């Protein structure tokens, strides 16, 4: 994978080569193997290359077509590029390299924007069409690869990361209040918004055309979940899942450099490793991370080791302590460009650095929860009528340990509040929120809240798009549109590319996603079992101990650390004079939260993680410090 940058000066001023080189060079971590720029009057392109396919100089970018009318910069992988290449060769096209980049270039020359339908992969690319005097920007279907842009009356600028755009100091650094509220509500920005005014993120499955000083954005793919589903039977679903899963992994093994896999011990990454072993990957290197803290909630290394031993992988383990967090937190904040609230970014960041010592590409299990039904909130929604009875018993002190029946739900109060919400969308977003609507109102100063829109606007847009028969289908669609790309895929891309490590997610093969979305919800959640049909389909490939284990996720022990060795660090940052002077927060409310938290009354570690990250981000990106 790589880093890409582009500039178009609307007033026809020539591109500043020094600025373009700076914008490109700041993305060197994404592509340390080669760098290149293209300048033609008021148009500039920059590229930092991570060599994966055809590592020779023939893969240098920006890449030009034969008559010099098209220039391309590309970040990602097209897994079926060899099939498309044969089709293009039959149409008379000649190739100088063995890269997928050149295949994209001539696919566009042959089929125009319709070429996007042919690509199976993860990508963010830009093509400058000299004849049409236009830019085409495109992003992959599920959002594995990021692409940001800025547009005003002077210029159009885009890049793989926001920090490259901000290298142009004429672009203002102002906080977008909508992005600010989105962050504190959900822990991340929600595309197309970012935390910065004027800087947008191209949505997954969309392309952008910039021409004559105008931007046109269109959707070319959507993870459509049918309003009504035909039940084709368990056997059919199992067989097709097996075929598509194995084919997805096989396609993503293409590489001219060493590859391995992140292995958590959960079913998704374990199945990816199983399919890699089935396809003869040798040596099969696997990488796992855990914490030096007691309790299985924070450590799945034992489960990962069972899988590693079963498939005889070359297994590598990494243990992290609280001081490791302090040592890299500022670097972590730098690489995310925006405040990012998922604490799991910390172990993924370290694991990526660790894995890069051995491989250049890793396969991951991202996407399994969102397309096969892996979250506990799916169980709750599927069994809500029964849980409402338990909720009544709890509220009336008849059954004081209701939530104990639902392992892993550590927010008792949140469960009580959320399960009773009648509106489906409000209830769903409440499961995802860190700061509730009431907490957001108390957290911020009133004048700030008056200048933003409803943080649920994107959720409402997608929630109303389909009239699915089953609520679970609509919720999973929302997760595929927002939660997956803006939180999970963002987390993995930024953490891995900080070290020039390419991550691939075979479960997000769009053929597998489309098929999974056609499966009736009853095959995904069965009682209190998640991913029922996936487990049934793939049960012959994994040990029973792994197949039937409870889901943990990559939990970070912030609650323990913020009350232990990191207590002083947290206090000094959050209650620093500089932090208080920002003018965003009602600090009397934060002080109340902190007092309740340290007294053990409420587990507010997630909320303080968000405030901590926001302040450290502000110091780096807004204070220019």
N, C-alpha and C positions, 0 to 999 in steps of 0.2 A: 504494500500500500504506500501511499504517498501523501504529499501536501500540495495543494494547488492554490494559485492566486491569479486574479485578473483585474484589470483596470480599463475603463473607457472614459476618456475626458470629453464631456459633452460640448465644451467650447472649443474643441479641436486643438487644444494645447498639446504639444508633444509630451510623451510619457517621460517622466524623470527616471532615468535608468538607476540612479542611486537609490531612490525610494523603492522601486520595484525589486531591486536586489535585496534590500533590507526586509521587505515584506515576505519575500521568498525565503530568505535565510532564517527567519525566525521560526520557520516550520521544519528546520533541518532534522529535528527529532523524529518527525514522521517519515522522513526519507533521507537517511544519511549517506546513501551510496552515490548519488549524482545530483547535479543541479543544472537547471537551464532556464533561460528567459527568451522571450520573443517580443520585439518592439516594432511596430509599424505605425508611425505618426502618433495618433492619439489612442492607440490600442496596445496594451501590454499584457503578457502572460508570464507566469512564473511557475516552476515545478521543482519539487524536491522528491527524489526517487528512492523508494525502497525496492530493490530488485528482487523479484520473486519468480516471474516467468521470463525466459530469455534474458539472462543477466548480463548479456553482452552490451556493447555500446549501441547496437541497433535499436535498443529499447529507449534511447534517450528521448526526453520530452522537454519542451513542446515538440510534437510530431506533426509533420506536414504531409499533405497528399501530393500526388505527382505533379499537378499543375500549379501548386502553391496557393490554391484558393481556400484551403481549409487548414486550420491549426487546432490541435486538440491537446488538452491537459486532463489527466485521468487519475483518479484515486479509487482503487478497489480491484476486484477480480471478476471476470466474466467466465464462468466455469464451462460453458458450452461453446466457447469461442472457436474451437477447432471444427465443430459441426458447421457453424456459420461461415467460417473461413472457406471450407470446401464449397459451400453454396456460392460464395462470392467468386471463387476461382472459376467455377463453372460459368459464371456470368462474364468472365474476362478480366477480372481484377488480378493484378500482380502484387506480391508482397515482398518486402525487403527484410522483414523481421519475423520472429516467431511469437510475437506478443499479442495479447488480447487488445492492447491499445490500438494497434493498426486495424484490427478487425472492427472496432467501434467506428473508427474514422471512415472506412470504406462502406460500412453498413449505413452510415448517415448519408454518404455520397450516393449510395444506391437507392435507399428507401426513405430518406428524410426522417422526419420525426417518428414514423412508423417502426423504425429500427428498434425502439425501446421494447416493443412487444416480444422481440426475439431474444433479448438478453436474459440469461439466468445467472444471477450473481448479486454482488454487493457493489455499489458504485456511486460516485459523485464525479461528474465530468463536465467540462465546458468545451464547446466547439465555437471557434470564431470563423464565421462564414463571410469571406471577403466579398464574394459576389453579391450576396444579399445584404451585406453590411449589418449583420446581426450576430448576437451571441445566443447560443442554446446552452442552457444549464439543465442538468437532469440529476435526479436522486433516486436511488434504488427503492424498490417497492415497500419494504418494511422499515427502512431508515437505518440500516447498519452503518452507512457512511454519512457524515455530516456535511452540510454546505450552507454557508451564511452569506448574506449580501447587504449592501448599503446603497441607497440611491437618493440623490438630491438633484438640484438644478445644475450642479457642477460636474458630477461624476457618478458612475456606476462601478462599484467595487464588490468583489466576492472572494471568498477564501474558505479553506477547510476548517480554519479556526478563527475565532474573533480576534485574537491577538494580532494576527496578520493585518486585518482591516484597521486596527487601532494604531498600527505603525504609521499610518497617514495621520499626522497630528492635526490636520485641518478638519478631521471628522470629530465632532464633539463627543465628549464622554459625559453623558447625562443618564441618570437612572430613569427607567420607564416605570412609573408607579404601578401599572398593571403587572409588569414582570416582577416587581417587588412583592406584590401581594400573592401572585402565583407561587413564588418561591417559598414564602413563609406558610402558605396553605398546603402545598403539595411537595415541597422539597426540591423543586426544579422548575425551570421555565417551561412553558407550554407553547410549542410551535404553532404559528409562525413568530410569536413574540419571543424576545430575549429580555434580559435585565437592562439592556441599553436602548435608549430612544433611537429609533431610526435603523437599527441593525436587526434584520429579520433572518429567520431560518427557513430554508425551502422545505416544504412538507414532504414526507416520504410519498413515493408513488406520484410525484408531480414533476413537471418540467417548466422552465421559465424561458421565455423569449424576450430579449432586450433588443429593440429596434426603433430607430427614429426618436430616441429619448423616451420611449414608453416601455413599460413592463407588462407582459401578459403571462399569467400563470394558469396552467391547466393540469387536471388530474388525468393520468393515463392508466392507473391501476388502483383498485381498492380491494381489501380483503372481504369481499362480499359474503355476508352470511344470509342465505336465503330466508325469506319470510316464512316459507313453509318447506319442510324437508321430507323427502321420501325415505322411509325406513327400508334400507336394503338388507338389513340383517347383520348380526354380529360377525358371522364368518366372513362375509364380504369385506367388512371394515377392517378386520384383523389382517386378512391377507393383503389388502391394498396398502395398509399402513406399513407392513413389513417390507413390501416391495419398494415403496416410495422412500422409506427411511434409509434403507440400505443404499439405494441409488443416490440419494442426496449426499450421504457421507462419501461414497465412492467418487462422485463428481468433484468434491472439495478436497480431495487428496492430491490434486494436480499441483506440482511445485518443483522448482529447480533448486530449492534450498531445504534444509532440515525442517521437519514439522513434528509437532507433538499434540498434547491435549491438556486442557485444564480439567482436573478430576475432583469433584466435590464429594463424591460418595452418594449423591442423589441419583435418581433414576435417569435424568436427561443426559448428564455428562457421562454416566456409566454406560448408557446405550451407545453414545457416540464412540466411546473407547471400544466397546464390543464390536461395532461395525468396522472400526479401523483395524482391529485384530483379524476380523473375518476377511478383510481385503488384503491381508498380508503385510501391513505396515511393520517394518523392522529396521532398526530398533524402534519400538513404540515407547516414546518418552511421555510420562505423565507427571503433572505438577499439582500439588495440593498445599493449602495454607490452613493454619489453625492458630489458636491463641493459647498462651501460657496461663490459662485460667481454668479452674475446676468446673466441670459440668459439660455434658454433651451438647447443650444448647449452643456453646461457642466453639465446638470442636468436632468436626466430622472426619478427622484424619483416620480414625479407626475404620470407618466405613469405606473411605477411599482406598485404604490399604487392602481391604478384602477384595475389591475390584481389581486393583493393581496386581495382587498375587494371583487372582483367578486367571487373568490374561497374560501373566508373566511380563509385565511392562517394566521398563527402566524407570522406577518411580523416585520422585524427588519431593521431599517435604520441607515446609517452611513454617517456623514458629515465630509468632510476633508477641511483643510485650508493649506495655503502655508507652514506654520511652521511645519505641519505634515510631509511634504516632507523632510525637513532638518533633522528632528528627526530620520528618518529611512533610509535615502538614503545610508549610508555606510552599513547598515545591508542588504538592498536590493541588493546592488552590491555584497556583500559576497555570498548571496544565488544563484546568477546567474552564478558565476564562470567565465563568459566571459562578456565583455561589452555588454549591451543589450539596444537597442535603442527605444523600444516601451514604451513610458511614461505611458501607461495604466498599466504597471506592478506595478506601485506605488499604485493605488487604489485597484487592485486585491490583492496585498500583505496585505494591511490593512483589506480588506473585509474578507480575509481568516483567519486572526488573530481574527477578530470579530466573524465570524461564528463558529470557533472552540470552543467558549465558550458554544455553544448550541448543536452542532452536530459533528460527526466524518466523515460523508460522505455528499457531495453535488452534485447534478446533475446540469449541465450547458447546455447552448445552443450552444456550440462551434461546428462549422462545417456547420451550415445552410447556411451561405453566399457562401461558396466554392462549395457546391453540388447543391444548388437550385438557385444560381444566385442572390446574395444580394448586390454586390458592384456597386457603381456608374460607375466605369470604364467599367463594362459590358454594361451598358446603352450606354455609349459613343461609345464603339466599335460597338455595334449593330446599332447605328444611325450615324456612322461616316460620311457617304456621305452628310447627311444633315448638320452636324456640320461644315464640311469644308466650306460650303457656309457662315455660320455665322462667321467663323474664318476669311474669306476673308473680310467680312464687317467690322469686328472689326479692322483688321490690316490697313484698309483703312479709319479708323475713321468714317465710316458710321454708325456703331452700336457700341458705346463705352462701352456698358454694356452687351456684349454677355454672359459673364460668369455668370452674375446675373440670367440667365435663368436656370442655373444648380446649385441648392441650395447645399451648403456644399463644393463646390470647392473653397477653400480659396487661392489657388495659381494661380492667373490670368496668370502670366507670364508662369508658367509651363504648363497650359492648352494650351496657344498659341503655345508654342514650341512643345508640344507632339502631338497634334492632327494632325499636318502637317507631322510628320515622316512617311515615306512611308513603311519602313520595319516593318512588324507586330511584330516581337519579340523585336526589339529596342523600338518601341512605347510602347509596354506592360511593359517592364522593366523600362522605363522612368517614367511611372505612379508610380511605386513602390519605386523609388530611392529618397534618401534624398540629397545626394551629386551627382550631375550629373557627367558624364565623364569629362567634362571640369573643374568642381569644384574640383574633386578628383585630377586632374593634378595640379591645383593651390594649393591645400591644403598640399600635401606631398612634401618632398624634392625629387628631380629627381632621386637620387641614390637608393631610396627605391622603386620607381615604376618600376625600371628596373629589379626587381627580383620577379615579380609576373606574374601570368597568367591572362587571360581575366576573369573578374568577372562574365561573362555570361556563362561560360563553362557548368555549370549544367543546366541552362535554355536551352541552345542550344541542349544539349543531349536529354532532355525531349520533347522539341518543335518539334524535327525531328522524334520522335518515332512513332507518328500516323499522318496519312493524313486525318484528320477529314474534313468533308464537310463544317462545320461551324467553323469560327475562334473562336467564343465564347467557343466552346467545348475545343479547344486546350488551351485557356487561363485558363479555369476552371481546366483543367487537371494540368497545371503548378502550379496553386494555391494549389491544393490538394497534389502535390508532394513536394513543397518547402515552400510556404508562410504559409500554415496551420501548418505543423509540426515544422518548424524551428522558426517561430515567435509566432503564437497564442498558440499552444499546449505547447511549451517551456515556454511561459509566465505563463500559468495557472499551469503547473506542479511545477515549481520552487517556485512560490508564495504560492501555497497551501501547498506543502510538507514542506515548511519552518516551518509550524506549525502542522505538522502531520495531515493535513486535506486531505482526499481523494476526488478528483473530478472525475466525470464520465460524459461522453458526449454521450448520447444515439443517437443523430443524426449521429454519426460516426459509428453506427452499420454497419458492412460491407455489410449486405444484403440491407439495406436502401441506402447506398452509391452506390452500384452496380446498383440498380434499378434506382436511380436518374440519374446516368450517361447514362442510356439507353433512357432517355426522350429527345426528340428533343428540341433544344435550343429555338425554338419559343414559347414553353410553359413556359420557365423560365423568359425570358425578353419579355414583351409585350409593345411595345412603350417605355414609360419612367417608366414602372412599373417593379419593381424587384420581384423575387420569386413568379411570377404570379401563377404557378400551385400549389405551396405549400399553398398559401393563399386561393386559390379556394377550395383546398381539405380540409382545416382545418377551414374554416370560421365559421362553426357552433359552434366551441369551444371557440371563443374569442369575447369580445366586439368589435363592429365596430370601436370604437375610437382607439383601439390598433391595430387592423388589418390594418387600413388605414393610420397609422401615418408614417411620414417621418423617414427615417433611420438616426440616429445620430452616433451610435457607442459610445464607452467610451472615449470621448474627455477630455483631461486634459488641464487646462488653463495655460500652461507653458508660452504662449505669454504674458499673463497679469502679471503673477508672475515674470518673468524675467525682466520685466520693472518696477516692483513694489518692494515689500518687499524682493524679492530674487535677486534683481539686484546686490547688493554688494557681496552676496554669490557667484553668478555666476562669477563675475569679479575676485574676489580674488582667486578662484580655477583655472580658465582658464589662467589667466595671472600671476600666481605664478611663481617665479623663477624656482622652481622644474619642473613645467609643461614645461616651455620654454627650459629647459636643456635636454629634452628627445631626441631630434634630429630627430623626425619624421616629424614635421610640419614646414611649411613656415609661420612664425608668422606675417609677414607683411600682408599676405593675410587674416589671422584670424582677425587682427586688423581692416582691411577694412570692413570685414563682420560685425564685432561688431559695428562699427561706423554707418554703414547703418541701422543696426537693431535697435539700440537705437534711431536713428533719425526718425524711423518709415517708412523708405523707402521700406524695405523688411522684411517679416515675417520669420526670420531665427531661430526661437526658436527651431525647430526640430534639426537643425544642431548644435546648441549650447548644446542641450540636449545630443547629441551623443558625443561631445567633453568632456563635463562634466563627463559623465559616463565612458568614456575611461580613463580619468585621475584618477578618484577615483578607478577604477578597477586596474590600473597600480600600484597605491600606495599599495593596499592590496595584490595583487597576484604576482607582478613582483618585487616590492621593499621589499617584506616580511615585510611590515609595518603594 
